[in-house]
Each structure stands twice: as structure tokens, then as C-alpha cells.
Amino acid sequence: MTSLPEDQQRNYEIFRDCLSTALIEKISRPEPKPKRRSKSKKRTSSSPASTQDTADTDLNNADDLVDFVDYIATETFRALPKELKTVDYHEYTKDATLQARFAHRLPLTGADTPTILPTLDPAIADSLSTYSITSEPTQGPDEFLAPILTAFLSSLGTPPRAPRATLLDADGCELCGRDWVPLSYHHLIPRFVHDKAVKRGWHRAEDLENVAWLCGACHRFVHRFAGHEELARRYYTVELLMGEEGVRRWVDWVGRLRWKGR
């Protein structure tokens, strides 16, 4: 599997979280006890294990489960409409076409799945069946994926977590996590571009005062990392900042610093 484009990573993480939650719930649910049969044959030690048994064993291994989730999530995400792979909350909720196509149809049913995933690789359905995630006719792949797609679309329409408004709400620097250093507030949408951000539809007026509480080192780093317009358009939440590898490397380094003894 090749890596996804950078502008799709955020929505992919959301989708993978929705899918992994459903998969883990499915495989952790106790199976119903089989009906008693009057005659049964015991498998001998030389008899090969069935595909069913092998699949169940594989998904009980954490590494195998992670690989399976990544495979199903990646290939299913690739089949989504292009706009759903990159759209953010503000774009999604303002676009009347997207709202009509997706938001107004929630919750989705199995009948809706093929209209959203028309090019889904048939191998996905085979994999879900092999690992007993789906079992026709009670729940096919379309029925299994429908609530996952519903959760994903609902997440796209959910406002980002509200920033901590006051210093009393801050547990420490919201980037590096250090709680023993002085903090100052960082306007997530820089004040220098407030008028432009509203005029061009980048943000709503009520979002302009969203702040993050940062230590001095992280605050200075953020303003070196990107200019005012780029911060306003691409990095207007702590989560978006932390999505960049350069920011994560900085946070990992500065978070290990301690005050020198006097």
C-alpha cells in the first residue's frame, strides 16, 4: 500500500478510527453458542484448521489486527468520493451540495453504501467475510460499512474541540505538555489576518478568538514554523499543528527539557 497524500491524512485518521472501533467491537463480541448436534466428529491432530479458525486466531493477535484495520481502512478510504478525503468541518458544513449528498441522508443504510463506495475493491468484501466480520445474509459488507460511513460523515460535521479559553483551563503547554513553565495565549487564527479570514470565508467571526495556551518556546516556534496566513488557513487547531512531522519533532525535543538547577 502506498501512502496517502498529505492533504488526505487528517480525514483518513478520522475514518480509520471509525472503522477500527466497529471492527474491535465486532471481534470482541462473544459468539453465540453453537447448537448441539446429535453426532459430531472430533478433529484429529492431523486435521488442518479451518479458514474460520485461522482467521479468528490471527485477529486475536494485536499486530495482525492492526495490519487488518490498516488494510481495510486504507482501501475503503481510497474508494470514497474525492471531496470527502480532504474536506474540513468549515467546508463540509458550508457546502450545500455536500450537505444534500451526504449529511441529509444520515444515518446511512446498507443500500446507501454502494452509492458512496461505487469503486470499492471486491477483495474488501472477501476479507471481511474470511475473518467472520460479515456473514451473508444477516450482515453483508454494505450493512457493516453503513454505520462506519455514518460515523465518519457525522465526524466531518462535528465542530473541532473548543480551545481552552482561559489560563485556568490549561493543564500545561498544549503542544509540549510541560506544566512547570509560564504560558501565554496564542491566537490560533492570528489577529493580523482576522478581517481577511472572515472576508474570504476561511473562518467564522465567532472562531477568531480561539486560543491555545503555549509555553514561550513553543509559541515562538509556531510563528517561525508558518506565517500568519498559513497558520489561519492550515493550522488553526492544536491538532492540525500536531499533524505536521516538523512540529512533532520539535515537541518531542522541547518536552524533554528541564530547568537547570541553580
C-alpha positions in Angstrom: 0.0 0.0 0.0 1.3 3.4 -0.9 1.0 6.3 1.4 -1.9 8.7 1.1 -1.4 12.4 0.0 -0.7 14.7 2.9 -4.0 16.6 2.5 -5.9 13.4 3.0 -4.2 12.3 6.2 -6.5 14.1 8.6 -9.7 12.6 7.2 -8.1 9.2 6.8 -7.3 9.2 10.5 -10.9 10.0 11.3 -12.1 7.3 9.0 -9.7 4.7 10.4 -10.8 5.5 13.9 -14.5 4.9 13.0 -13.6 1.7 11.2 -11.3 0.3 13.9 -14.0 1.0 16.6 -16.5 -1.1 14.7 -14.1 -3.9 14.0 -12.9 -4.2 17.5 -16.5 -4.2 18.8 -17.3 -6.9 16.3 -14.4 -9.3 17.1 -14.7 -8.7 20.8 -18.4 -9.6 20.9 -18.9 -13.1 22.2 -20.1 -15.6 19.6 -23.4 -17.4 20.2 -23.0 -20.9 21.4 -23.4 -23.5 18.6 -26.5 -25.7 18.6 -25.9 -29.2 20.0 -25.7 -31.9 17.3 -26.6 -35.5 17.9 -23.5 -36.7 16.1 -20.2 -34.8 15.8 -16.8 -35.7 14.5 -13.8 -34.7 16.5 -11.0 -33.2 14.6 -7.8 -35.2 14.8 -4.4 -33.6 15.5 -3.6 -34.1 11.8 -6.7 -32.4 10.6 -6.0 -28.9 9.1 -7.5 -25.9 10.9 -10.4 -24.3 9.0 -10.1 -20.9 7.5 -12.6 -19.7 10.1 -10.4 -20.9 13.0 -7.2 -19.4 11.4 -8.9 -16.1 10.9 -10.1 -15.8 14.4 -6.7 -16.7 15.7 -5.0 -14.1 13.5 -7.2 -11.2 14.7 -6.6 -12.1 18.3 -3.0 -11.1 17.7 -2.6 -7.3 18.2 -0.1 -6.9 15.3 -2.3 -8.8 12.9 -5.4 -6.8 14.0 -3.5 -3.5 13.3 -2.5 -4.7 9.9 -6.0 -5.8 9.1 -7.5 -2.5 10.2 -4.9 -0.5 8.2 -5.6 -2.6 5.1 -9.4 -2.3 5.3 -9.3 1.4 6.2 -6.9 2.4 3.5 -8.5 0.6 0.7 -12.0 1.7 1.7 -10.9 5.3 2.2 -9.4 5.2 -1.4 -12.9 4.4 -2.7 -14.5 7.4 -1.1 -15.6 10.4 -3.2 -12.6 12.7 -3.7 -14.2 15.7 -1.8 -14.7 13.6 1.4 -11.0 12.8 1.5 -9.9 16.4 2.1 -12.9 18.5 3.2 -12.7 20.0 6.7 -15.5 21.0 9.1 -16.0 24.5 7.8 -16.1 23.5 4.1 -18.3 20.5 4.8 -20.9 22.4 6.7 -21.0 25.4 4.3 -21.2 23.4 1.1 -24.9 22.9 0.2 -24.1 20.3 -2.4 -22.2 18.1 0.1 -24.9 18.6 2.7 -27.5 17.4 0.2 -25.5 14.4 -1.0 -24.4 13.2 2.4 -25.4 14.9 5.6 -29.1 14.9 4.9 -29.2 11.2 4.4 -27.8 10.2 7.8 -28.0 7.6 9.2 -27.0 5.5 6.1 -28.2 2.0 5.4 -26.7 -0.8 3.5 -28.5 0.4 0.4 -26.6 3.7 0.6 -23.1 2.1 0.8 -22.7 1.4 -2.9 -23.6 4.9 -3.9 -20.8 6.3 -1.7 -18.3 3.5 -2.4 -19.1 2.6 -6.1 -15.5 1.5 -6.8 -14.8 -0.5 -3.6 -12.4 -3.3 -4.3 -14.3 -6.7 -4.1 -11.3 -8.0 -2.1 -12.6 -5.9 0.9 -15.8 -7.9 1.0 -13.9 -11.2 0.7 -11.5 -10.2 3.6 -14.4 -9.2 5.9 -16.1 -12.5 5.1 -13.0 -14.5 5.6 -12.4 -13.1 9.1 -16.0 -13.5 10.0 -16.7 -9.8 10.3 -19.6 -10.2 7.9 -21.8 -13.1 7.2 -24.4 -13.1 4.5 -27.4 -12.9 4.5 -27.6 -11.4 8.1 -24.9 -8.7 7.6 -23.1 -8.2 4.3 -20.2 -5.7 3.7 -22.7 -3.0 2.7 -24.6 -3.3 6.0 -21.3 -3.5 8.0 -19.9 -0.4 6.4 -23.0 1.8 6.5 -22.7 2.8 10.3 -19.0 3.3 9.8 -19.7 5.8 6.9 -22.4 7.4 9.1 -19.9 7.9 11.9 -17.3 9.3 9.5 -19.7 11.8 7.9 -21.0 12.8 11.4 -17.4 13.5 12.5 -16.9 15.7 9.5 -19.9 17.8 10.6 -18.8 18.0 14.2 -17.1 21.3 15.2 -13.4 21.0 16.3 -12.8 20.7 20.0 -13.2 24.1 21.7 -9.8 25.5 22.6 -9.1 26.2 26.3 -10.4 29.7 26.9 -8.5 30.8 30.0 -5.2 30.1 31.6 -7.0 28.3 34.5 -8.3 25.7 31.9 -4.8 24.9 30.7 -3.1 21.8 32.2 0.2 22.8 30.6 1.6 23.8 27.3 -0.9 22.4 24.7 2.0 21.4 22.4 4.8 20.1 24.6 2.8 19.4 27.7 5.2 21.0 30.1 3.3 22.3 33.1 6.1 23.9 35.1 6.8 26.8 32.6 5.0 30.1 32.1 2.2 30.0 29.5 0.9 32.7 27.1 -2.0 32.5 24.7 -1.6 32.0 21.0 -4.3 33.1 18.7 -4.9 30.1 16.5 -6.2 32.4 13.8 -3.6 35.3 14.0 -5.1 38.7 14.6 -3.2 40.2 11.7 -5.4 38.3 9.3 -8.8 38.3 11.1 -10.5 40.6 8.6 -9.2 38.6 5.7 -10.1 35.2 7.3 -13.8 36.3 7.6 -14.0 38.1 4.3 -12.6 35.2 2.3 -14.7 32.6 4.2 -11.7 30.8 5.9 -13.4 31.1 9.3 -16.5 32.4 11.0 -16.3 35.6 13.1 -17.1 33.7 16.3 -14.0 31.5 15.8 -11.5 34.3 15.6 -10.7 34.4 19.3 -9.9 30.7 19.7 -6.6 30.4 21.5 -4.1 27.8 22.6 -2.0 28.2 25.7 1.6 27.7 24.9 5.0 28.0 26.6 7.3 30.7 25.3 9.5 28.2 23.4 6.5 26.6 21.6 4.9 30.0 20.9 8.0 31.3 19.2 8.4 28.0 17.3 4.8 28.2 15.9 5.4 31.6 14.5 8.7 30.5 12.9 7.0 27.4 11.5 4.4 29.2 9.5 3.3 32.7 8.5 0.1 34.4 9.6 -2.0 33.4 6.6 -0.7 29.8 6.6 -1.5 29.5 10.3 -5.0 30.8 9.7 -5.7 28.6 6.7 -3.9 25.3 7.6 -3.0 25.3 11.3 -6.0 26.8 13.2 -6.2 24.0 15.8 -3.6 22.3 18.0 -4.5 19.0 16.3 -3.6 20.4 12.9 -0.3 21.7 14.2 0.5 18.4 15.7 -0.3 16.7 12.4 3.0 18.0 11.0 6.1 16.0 11.5 8.2 19.0 12.0 6.0 20.2 14.9 6.0 16.7 16.4 9.8 16.5 16.3 10.1 19.9 18.0 7.5 18.9 20.7 9.4 15.7 21.3 12.7 17.5 21.8 11.5 20.5 23.8 9.3 18.4 26.0 12.4 16.6 27.4 14.0 19.9 28.5 14.1 20.6 32.2 15.2 23.7 34.1 18.8 23.6 35.1 19.5 23.6 38.9 20.7 26.7 40.4 
